[in-house]
């Protein structure tokens, strides 16, 4: 089952390349990357409302948000930074370089989070294999950007 989930996520990863490319093209009509990001999140918001209605999820307990740690609200801000940055950098360095570099950055941060179990997640110690994988990806960024 783990392989199937991994393949599904691999396909979803393909959507990020499409999303970044589409958002970059949209920005040519809107004249600024932040406007493209805003439209992206507005459409995403509408889709999520629709998904929740279709799947008949429970209404969030908004009162619980009052007791949630402040840093848990940073996810939306981090998503906005990511989407805006992708739109900004794709025309400058290309889709492949942007996504390879962002994936490498994600793996570095993920390895640290896994190793220490930050955010209440299970600990998955860093290993030589993981470090080698990250280093290979960093080498891949060099090759992608150079050729």
Secondary structure, 3 states (H helix, E strand, C coil): CHHHHHHHHHHHHHHHHHHHHHHHHHHHHHCCHHHHHHHHHHHHHHHHHHHHHHHCCCCCCHHHHHHCCHHHHHHHHHHHHHHHHHHHHHHHHCHHHHHHHHHHHHHHHHHHHHHHCHHHCCCCCCCHHHHHHHHHHHHHHHHHHHC
